[in-house]
Amino acid sequence: MRHLKPIQNVFLRQDYNIGKINLVVLHGFMGSKTNFKNLVNSTQISKHLKSAYLLDIRNHGDSPQTQTMSYEEMACDLKHFIVNHNLDNVVLLGHSMGGRIIFSYLENFPNDRPIGNVIVDVGPGERQGKNYVKKLQEIDLKNKSLQDIETNILELVKSKEMTKLIMTNLVSTNKVGTNVNYVWRLNIDSISNFQKQGNKEFRSTYDGPVCVICGERSEYVNYNDRDRFLQVFPKIDINKDIHFIAGAGHWVQVEKPREFINLTSQYLSQF
């Protein structure tokens, strides 16, 4: 890992000075640092926190854009962030890709353990994801209304939640008269190459407390996948520490925020 050059993640910091936890939040694929802002600000979660740090992952949001992108590099970024900000009593929370960054961090930095982890709808041996980014690259963004672009994206990803998320990565440029061109705010080329890398199996010996929150209707994790979490969390109780929220899909925190907040708050109350 020494040969990897970490970036300086752009982040949103929120101070509460109520509890002792420094919560570091890692968003999912094509997300940004604002995705969990309202959830973290809820009284049930913030009452446990000293501070929250919501990061933009490399090539996402306002963080630096790089030609290379791997889970090892993003774990190195996370390590650099925690050390650079002198954080203690760290609890990591990651959704989807963010959760897998946590797996990579635990695997590659076994001597720098957080006091806890919240993993949201992703597993250490996740099946192959949907490679739609290449098709997103092919969408002509010039001289189109946002509504037309949104329609194109929805036809591609077949999910209103994912479409809404992807749309946040568009910014307008060179407005002339009634014509507005849009460009991607994120580094879609590097992200596309990253998605082509396929999946990696993660392993660690982390023996601290863990909370896994999944959607019952998720396409990424199902009830039969619970044993796979033992690869990263060998002491996890798969019957008590892994939760499936009824009626929720992959975007469990968006679809069922109350249930998500309750489970997260209950977990954080032990620290």
N, C-alpha and C positions, 0 to 999 in steps of 0.2 A: 504493500500500500504506500510505501515511501515515495515511489515514483509518481504518484498521482498528485496533481496540483489542484488544491481546493479553491472554490470560488468564495466570494463574500456574498452570502445570501442576503437579498433585500428582505426585510421582515417588518411586521407590524407588532409593536410591543404594547401590552396593556397591563398596567400595574393595579393591583387590588390590595396587597399588603394585609390580607386577612389570614390566610393559611400559610404553610411553609413551602408549598409545591411551586416549582417553576415548570409550567406546562409548555412543551414544545410541540407545535402542531404541523404536520406534514400533509399537504393536500394530495388529491389524486391526479391521475393523468389528465392533462389539459385544464387543470384547476388553477387556483391562485390563493394567495394569502388571506383573502377576504372570505373564503368559503365557510369557515367555521367561526367567523367573528361573532355573529349573533348568538350562537350556541354557547361559546365560551363566556360571553357576557351575561348569560342567564344567571340569576342569583344562586340557583342550585349548584352550579359548577364553580362560579367565581368565589363562592364562600370558602372554598378549599385552597385557593390560590394565593401565592405571593405575586406572581406575574405570569403572563402568557406571552409566548413568542410564536407568531404565526408566520411561517416562512414561505417565500416563493422559491420553489425548486429551480435548479439550473435550467435554462432555456424556457422557463415559464414566467409569466408576470413581468416584474421589473428586475428580476435577477439577471446576472450576466448570461450572454448567449455563448455557447461553446460548440466546437465541432464534434466533440466526443461526449458521450452520455452513457453511463452504465450504472448499475446498482452499487458497484464498488466505489465509483467516483462520488455518487450521491451520499453514500455512507461516510466517505472522507469529508465531504462538505459539512455533513451534520456534526461529525467529530470536531472539525475546525470551529464550527459555530459555537458549540457548547464550551470548548476550551477558551475561545476568544472572548466570550462573554462571562467567563468565570462562573458558570452556573452549577449550583449544587441542588440536591433534592429534585432531580429532574424526572418528570414523567413524560414519556413520549406518546403522542397520539397520532396515528396515521391511517388515512383512508385509502384503500386500493393500492396504487403505486406507493403512496406514502407509508402504508403498512409494510410493504416489501422493502422499502428503504430501511425501516426499523429492523427487519430480519437481517438485512445485510450488515447493519451497524453492530448488532449483537454478535454476528458471526465473525466479523473482522476486528472488533475491538472488545475482546472478552474481559479485559481488565478495566474497562470504563463503562460500568453498568448503570443504567438509570434505576431509580428505585421502583419504577413501575412502567407498564405499557398498556395502552388501549389500542387494539387492532380492530379496524373497521372493515368488514366484508372483503377479506382477502386471506388466502392461505399461503403457507410456505412452499407448496408444490402446486401452485395454481395452474389450471389447464390453460391452453393457448387462448389468448385474448383475441378480440376481433380487430383485425388489421384494417382499419378504415382510414387511417391518416393519409395513406398514399392517394386515396380517392378525394380526400379533402384538398390535397395539393392541386388536384386537377380542376377544382371549381374556379371558374372565371369570376373574380371579384370586382372587375372593372365595370363601371357604368351600370351597376345593379343596385336596386333598393335593398335595404336590410330585410324587408319582407321576402323578396325573391331569394336572397342568400339563405335566409332561415328555412324556406321551403326546400331548397336544394339540400341543405344539411339534414333536415328531418327525413327526407326521402332516403338519405344515405344511412343514417345511424338508427332510424326507426325508434327513437326514444325522445320524448319531449324534454325530459330532464337533462339528457346528454346534449341535446340541441341547445337548450338554454345556456348550459355551461360553455359549450364551444363558442357561442355567440359573444361571450364576454371577452374573447380573445381577438376580436376584430376592432380595429381603430380606423377612423376616417382620415383621408389625406387629400391634398390638392383639390379642394372644392372649387369648381368653376361653374357659376350659374346654378343650375339645378342638378348638375352632375357631381356626384361624390364617389370617389374611389375608396375601396377598403383594402386594408392589408392586415396580415396576421401580426399580432403583437408578440407572439411567442416564436421560437425558432422551429418552425414546422418541419424543416428539412432534417435537422438533428433528431427531432422527436420521432419522425418517420423511420429513420435509421435505427433508433433505439427500439422501436416496436418490432422491427424485423428480427431482432436478436433472439426472440423467443423467450421461454421461461427458464428460470434457474431454480434448482432445489436449494433451499437454505437449511442450515443446521446451526445450532448453538447449544450451550449448556446453561442458559439463563435459568436461574432457580428462584427468581423473585415473583411477586404477585402479578397476575396477568388478567386482563379483561378483553374478551373477544366479542364483538357485537356484529351480528350478521342479519341480513334480511331473509325471511323465510322463503321469499320468492326469488332470491338472488340467482343469477346465472353463473356466479363466480365461486360460491361456496355453498355446499349443502350439508345436511345433517350427517351424511355418511363420510364427510371429509374430516370429522373431528379428530380422529386419531393422528392425522398428519401434523397437527399442531405440536405433537410430542417431539417432532424433529427439532423444533426451536425452543420449546418450553417443556422439557422432560418431566417437570413436576406439576404441569397443569392438570386440573381436575376437569376432564372433558364434560362432565355432567353439571358442574357448578360454575365454571369460569367461561364457558362458551354459550352465548345467548343468541337465539333466533327470534327476531321480532316479527310477529304475525302481520301479514298484509304488506310487508315492506320488501322492496327489491334491493338492487345494489346501492341505491342512494338512500339507504336506511335513515341517515340523519336528516335528510330533507323530507322524506315521505312520512316518517314517524318521529318528529323532533322531541315530543314529550317523553316517549318511551326511551329514546336515546339519551336524553338528558338525565332521566331518572337512573338508568343503569350506570352511566358515567359518574354521576354524583355519588351513588352508593359505593362504587369502587374507590373513588378518591377519598372517601370519608375515613378509610383505614389508615391513612398516612398522617 
